[in-house]
Amino acid sequence: MDKNPILKSTLKFCIAGFLMPGFTAILFLGIQMALVFFGIECSFSWLLIWIVAFVGMVAFPLSFIRTLNFHIKNDMDLQGWMITRFNIIQYLFMQCALAYFYTTGDTLCYVTDGQNGLEFAFTGWLSIPILIILSLIFDDLARKGSLKISNEK
């Protein structure tokens, strides 16, 4: 049996996570543009996005722990796709939320210095070690509860 199955899955995701922060930054820009389309001021839309990302960044791992506990209590296997889904969503939440510390809504909306949004690439890379730490924690919880990880779809 694999000693750290959640970490193993996360490390595979991290290879893609290292290459995809630019694409996810475009996703965040699209969300911001949609909010502006619906009449929300540009810099305020970034604030709303960051608030949702912060809440998700904290709440989603807690939700995943509940999922782990549910599967342990009911003697169920945790499916591999659940780990991948967690990694993708948590990566997005962290990438977006951490950008708050490196830029402002006004900078992203109104400054044309050629670097707008570049912060999202760096925060995407910064999210990778945090995902690895979370996976180690989840593996420890799973091991204590004798959780099995299944790679079936």
C-alpha positions as CSV (number, residue, x, y, z in Angstrom):
1,M,0.0,0.0,0.0
2,D,1.3,3.5,-0.9
3,K,2.5,5.4,2.2
4,N,1.3,8.8,1.0
5,P,-1.3,8.4,-1.7
6,I,-2.8,12.0,-1.4
7,L,0.7,13.5,-1.6
8,K,1.5,11.4,-4.6
9,S,-1.6,12.6,-6.4
10,T,-0.8,16.2,-5.4
11,L,2.8,16.0,-6.7
12,K,1.4,14.9,-10.1
13,F,-0.9,17.9,-10.0
14,C,1.9,20.2,-9.0
15,I,3.7,19.5,-12.3
16,A,0.7,20.9,-14.1
17,G,0.3,23.6,-11.4
18,F,3.7,24.9,-12.2
19,L,2.8,25.4,-15.8
20,M,-0.8,26.7,-15.6
21,P,-0.8,30.0,-13.5
22,G,-1.1,32.1,-16.6
23,F,-4.2,30.3,-17.8
24,T,-5.9,30.5,-14.4
25,A,-5.0,34.2,-14.2
26,I,-7.1,34.6,-17.5
27,L,-9.9,32.8,-15.7
28,F,-9.8,35.4,-12.9
29,L,-9.7,38.2,-15.4
30,G,-12.8,36.7,-17.1
31,I,-14.6,36.6,-13.7
32,Q,-13.7,40.2,-13.1
33,M,-14.8,41.3,-16.5
34,A,-18.1,39.5,-16.0
35,L,-18.7,41.4,-12.7
36,V,-17.9,44.7,-14.5
37,F,-20.3,43.7,-17.2
38,F,-23.0,43.4,-14.6
39,G,-22.3,46.9,-13.3
40,I,-19.8,46.4,-10.4
41,E,-16.9,48.8,-10.4
42,C,-13.6,47.3,-11.5
43,S,-11.5,47.6,-8.4
44,F,-14.5,46.6,-6.2
45,S,-14.9,43.5,-8.3
46,W,-11.4,42.4,-7.4
47,L,-12.2,42.9,-3.8
48,L,-15.3,40.7,-4.1
49,I,-13.2,38.0,-5.9
50,W,-10.6,38.1,-3.2
51,I,-13.1,37.8,-0.4
52,V,-14.7,34.7,-2.1
53,A,-11.2,33.3,-2.7
54,F,-10.2,33.8,1.0
55,V,-13.3,32.2,2.3
56,G,-12.8,29.3,-0.1
57,M,-9.1,29.0,0.7
58,V,-10.0,28.4,4.3
59,A,-13.4,26.5,4.0
60,F,-12.5,24.1,1.3
61,P,-9.7,22.2,3.2
62,L,-12.1,22.0,6.2
63,S,-14.7,20.5,3.8
64,F,-12.2,18.0,2.5
65,I,-11.3,17.0,6.1
66,R,-15.0,16.3,6.6
67,T,-15.0,14.2,3.5
68,L,-12.0,12.3,4.7
69,N,-13.7,11.7,8.1
70,F,-17.0,10.6,6.4
71,H,-15.1,8.1,4.3
72,I,-13.2,6.8,7.3
73,K,-16.3,6.4,9.4
74,N,-18.2,4.6,6.7
75,D,-15.2,2.4,5.7
76,M,-15.4,3.8,2.2
77,D,-12.5,4.3,-0.3
78,L,-11.6,7.9,-1.2
79,Q,-11.6,8.2,-5.0
80,G,-8.6,9.5,-6.8
81,W,-10.7,12.1,-8.7
82,M,-11.7,13.6,-5.3
83,I,-8.1,14.4,-4.6
84,T,-7.6,15.9,-8.0
85,R,-10.7,18.0,-7.7
86,F,-9.5,19.3,-4.3
87,N,-6.1,20.2,-5.7
88,I,-7.5,22.1,-8.6
89,I,-10.1,24.1,-6.6
90,Q,-7.8,24.8,-3.7
91,Y,-5.0,25.9,-6.1
92,L,-7.4,28.4,-7.7
93,F,-8.6,29.7,-4.3
94,M,-5.0,30.1,-3.1
95,Q,-3.6,31.6,-6.2
96,C,-6.4,34.3,-6.3
97,A,-6.4,35.0,-2.5
98,L,-2.6,35.3,-2.2
99,A,-2.6,37.9,-5.0
100,Y,-4.3,40.3,-2.6
101,F,-1.0,40.7,-0.8
102,Y,1.0,41.6,-3.9
103,T,-1.3,44.0,-5.8
104,T,-4.5,46.1,-5.5
105,G,-7.7,46.3,-7.4
106,D,-6.7,49.8,-8.6
107,T,-3.4,48.6,-9.9
108,L,-5.0,45.7,-11.8
109,C,-7.7,48.0,-13.2
110,Y,-6.1,51.3,-13.9
111,V,-2.3,51.0,-14.1
112,T,-0.7,50.2,-17.4
113,D,2.8,49.3,-16.5
114,G,2.8,46.1,-18.4
115,Q,2.8,43.8,-15.4
116,N,-0.9,43.7,-14.5
117,G,-1.7,40.2,-13.5
118,L,1.8,39.0,-13.4
119,E,1.4,38.6,-9.7
120,F,-1.0,35.8,-10.3
121,A,1.8,33.7,-11.9
122,F,3.9,34.1,-8.7
123,T,1.0,33.4,-6.4
124,G,0.2,30.3,-8.4
125,W,3.7,29.0,-7.8
126,L,3.5,30.0,-4.2
127,S,0.3,27.9,-3.9
128,I,2.2,24.7,-4.8
129,P,4.2,24.2,-1.6
130,I,1.0,25.0,0.5
131,L,-0.8,22.3,-1.4
132,I,2.0,19.9,-0.7
133,I,1.8,20.7,3.1
134,L,-2.0,20.2,3.0
135,S,-1.6,16.9,1.3
136,L,0.9,15.7,4.0
137,I,-1.7,16.7,6.6
138,F,-4.4,14.8,4.8
139,D,-2.2,11.8,4.4
140,D,-1.5,11.8,8.1
141,L,-5.3,12.0,8.9
142,A,-6.1,9.3,6.4
143,R,-3.4,7.0,7.8
144,K,-4.6,7.5,11.4
145,G,-8.1,6.6,10.3
146,S,-7.1,3.7,8.0
147,L,-8.5,5.3,4.9
148,K,-8.0,3.6,1.6
149,I,-7.5,5.6,-1.6
150,S,-9.0,4.1,-4.8
151,N,-8.0,5.2,-8.3
152,E,-11.2,3.9,-9.9
153,K,-13.3,6.4,-11.7
